[in-house]
Amino acid sequence: VSKKGFFISKRSQAMNHTLPTITDASPDDVMDIISIQRQSWLDTYPNDAAGVSRDWVQARVDGWTDLGRLARRIGKIEQAQDDPDLLYRVAKDDGGKIVGLSIAIRDGDAQVIGTIHVKKSYYGTGLAQRLMDEIIAWSDKARPLELEVASYNERAKAFYRKYGFKEVEGSDALYGDIIPVVTMIRKGSDDV
Ligand SMILES: CC(C)(COP(=O)(O)OP(=O)(O)OC[C@H]1O[C@@H](n2cnc3c(N)ncnc32)[C@H](O)[C@@H]1OP(=O)(O)O)[C@@H](O)C(=O)NCCC(=O)NCCS
């Protein structure tokens, strides 16, 4: 296959994705949700320079299937089905496989994006944008929307910047005592 042919086939592969369907998560989705999130964490968070080992990430994601954690997650998914302050959405391909996930929470004055993950083969396809557009539509636009992102997760930071999120100076913290994170905020219309 020529170099040119390779690029054409890669591009058409991305374009051949049928548009995933985005719906509320259902408790039946829980194992699939954990599986996409687990892969995404293993792809994204190990980072030697930041001192985040693959073993640490692996141990962290392995804990998600502990019975207590699993039950709490199912509880959240159920809660989101009729709680306007909790958004728990999944994107599924035409075979019903989960290829994207988003979680957002409103708590008092705070509106927080808990997570946006898409399967690696869906990076750059506009799926993450659809999940973000939904979160923005769900949010109270008068108020800020915030999130925490690993400081070295340059792709995610660039993605969030496209929606007006900016890093908050001095917000550096450690997630799980290990992963360096920074807060990013998208101002609400009431903010000066
Ligand atoms: C974060 C995520 C949802 C974004 O979705 P996506 O489809 O990859 O996002 P997009 O392609 O629309 O935007 C990413 C941007 O970063 C740019 N980018 C890619 N790699 C980059 C890098 N190393 N440094 C800076 N920018 C980078 C891309 O060019 C793109 O910008 P462009 O649209 O102007 O070209 C997705 O990458 C993902 O699921 N990542 C793993 C999970 C994760 O990190 N989630 C966020 C947790 S807070």
The ligand as an SDF file (V2000), in Angstrom:
LIG
                    3D

 48 50  0  0  0  0  0  0  0  0999 V2000
  -10.0000   14.8360   26.0780 C   0  0  0  0  0  0  0  0  0  0  0  0
  -10.8380   14.2390   24.9380 C   0  0  0  0  0  0  0  0  0  0  0  0
  -12.2480   13.9850   25.4170 C   0  0  0  0  0  0  0  0  0  0  0  0
  -10.8890   15.2650   23.7920 C   0  0  0  0  0  0  0  0  0  0  0  0
  -11.5170   14.6860   22.6780 O   0  0  0  0  0  0  0  0  0  0  0  0
  -10.7950   14.7620   21.2450 P   0  0  0  0  0  0  0  0  0  0  0  0
  -11.6880   14.2170   20.2220 O   0  0  0  0  0  0  0  0  0  0  0  0
   -9.4540   14.1450   21.4060 O   0  0  0  0  0  0  0  0  0  0  0  0
  -10.6570   16.3620   21.1180 O   0  0  0  0  0  0  0  0  0  0  0  0
  -10.4060   17.2310   19.8160 P   0  0  0  0  0  0  0  0  0  0  0  0
   -9.6470   16.4500   18.8010 O   0  0  0  0  0  0  0  0  0  0  0  0
  -11.6810   17.8920   19.4300 O   0  0  0  0  0  0  0  0  0  0  0  0
   -9.4920   18.3660   20.4430 O   0  0  0  0  0  0  0  0  0  0  0  0
   -8.1930   18.1000   20.9060 C   0  0  0  0  0  0  0  0  0  0  0  0
   -7.2730   19.2370   20.4530 C   0  0  0  0  0  0  0  0  0  0  0  0
   -5.9890   19.0380   21.0370 O   0  0  0  0  0  0  0  0  0  0  0  0
   -5.0180   19.1220   20.0390 C   0  0  0  0  0  0  0  0  0  0  0  0
   -3.9180   18.2910   20.5130 N   0  0  0  0  0  0  0  0  0  0  0  0
   -3.7190   16.9730   20.3270 C   0  0  0  0  0  0  0  0  0  0  0  0
   -2.6160   16.5810   20.9660 N   0  0  0  0  0  0  0  0  0  0  0  0
   -2.1110   17.6740   21.5980 C   0  0  0  0  0  0  0  0  0  0  0  0
   -0.9620   17.9200   22.4020 C   0  0  0  0  0  0  0  0  0  0  0  0
   -0.1230   16.9360   22.7250 N   0  0  0  0  0  0  0  0  0  0  0  0
   -0.7430   19.1840   22.8510 N   0  0  0  0  0  0  0  0  0  0  0  0
   -1.5890   20.1810   22.5580 C   0  0  0  0  0  0  0  0  0  0  0  0
   -2.7020   20.0100   21.7680 N   0  0  0  0  0  0  0  0  0  0  0  0
   -2.9410   18.7650   21.3050 C   0  0  0  0  0  0  0  0  0  0  0  0
   -5.6950   18.6390   18.7950 C   0  0  0  0  0  0  0  0  0  0  0  0
   -5.0420   19.0920   17.6310 O   0  0  0  0  0  0  0  0  0  0  0  0
   -7.0750   19.2630   18.9580 C   0  0  0  0  0  0  0  0  0  0  0  0
   -7.0980   20.6440   18.5990 O   0  0  0  0  0  0  0  0  0  0  0  0
   -7.6960   21.1240   17.1620 P   0  0  0  0  0  0  0  0  0  0  0  0
   -9.1270   20.6530   17.1200 O   0  0  0  0  0  0  0  0  0  0  0  0
   -7.5630   22.6080   17.2230 O   0  0  0  0  0  0  0  0  0  0  0  0
   -6.8360   20.4690   16.1420 O   0  0  0  0  0  0  0  0  0  0  0  0
  -10.2220   12.8940   24.4300 C   0  0  0  0  0  0  0  0  0  0  0  0
   -8.9360   13.1370   23.8850 O   0  0  0  0  0  0  0  0  0  0  0  0
  -10.1250   11.8390   25.4960 C   0  0  0  0  0  0  0  0  0  0  0  0
  -11.0760   11.1300   25.7410 O   0  0  0  0  0  0  0  0  0  0  0  0
   -8.9430   11.7090   26.1400 N   0  0  0  0  0  0  0  0  0  0  0  0
   -8.7290   10.7040   27.1650 C   0  0  0  0  0  0  0  0  0  0  0  0
   -9.5180   10.9910   28.4160 C   0  0  0  0  0  0  0  0  0  0  0  0
   -9.2370   12.3460   28.9640 C   0  0  0  0  0  0  0  0  0  0  0  0
   -8.1130   12.7910   29.0560 O   0  0  0  0  0  0  0  0  0  0  0  0
  -10.3090   13.0210   29.3560 N   0  0  0  0  0  0  0  0  0  0  0  0
  -10.2440   14.2870   30.0120 C   0  0  0  0  0  0  0  0  0  0  0  0
  -10.1630   14.0670   31.4670 C   0  0  0  0  0  0  0  0  0  0  0  0
  -10.2300   15.6220   32.3430 S   0  0  0  0  0  0  0  0  0  0  0  0
  1  2  1  0
  2  3  1  0
  2  4  1  0
  2 36  1  0
  4  5  1  0
  5  6  1  0
  6  7  2  0
  6  8  1  0
  6  9  1  0
  9 10  1  0
 10 11  2  0
 10 12  1  0
 10 13  1  0
 13 14  1  0
 14 15  1  0
 15 16  1  0
 15 30  1  0
 16 17  1  0
 17 18  1  0
 17 28  1  0
 18 19  1  0
 18 27  1  0
 19 20  2  0
 20 21  1  0
 21 22  1  0
 21 27  2  0
 22 23  1  0
 22 24  2  0
 24 25  1  0
 25 26  2  0
 26 27  1  0
 28 29  1  0
 28 30  1  0
 30 31  1  0
 31 32  1  0
 32 33  2  0
 32 34  1  0
 32 35  1  0
 36 37  1  0
 36 38  1  0
 38 39  2  0
 38 40  1  0
 40 41  1  0
 41 42  1  0
 42 43  1  0
 43 44  2  0
 43 45  1  0
 45 46  1  0
 46 47  1  0
 47 48  1  0
M  END
$$$$
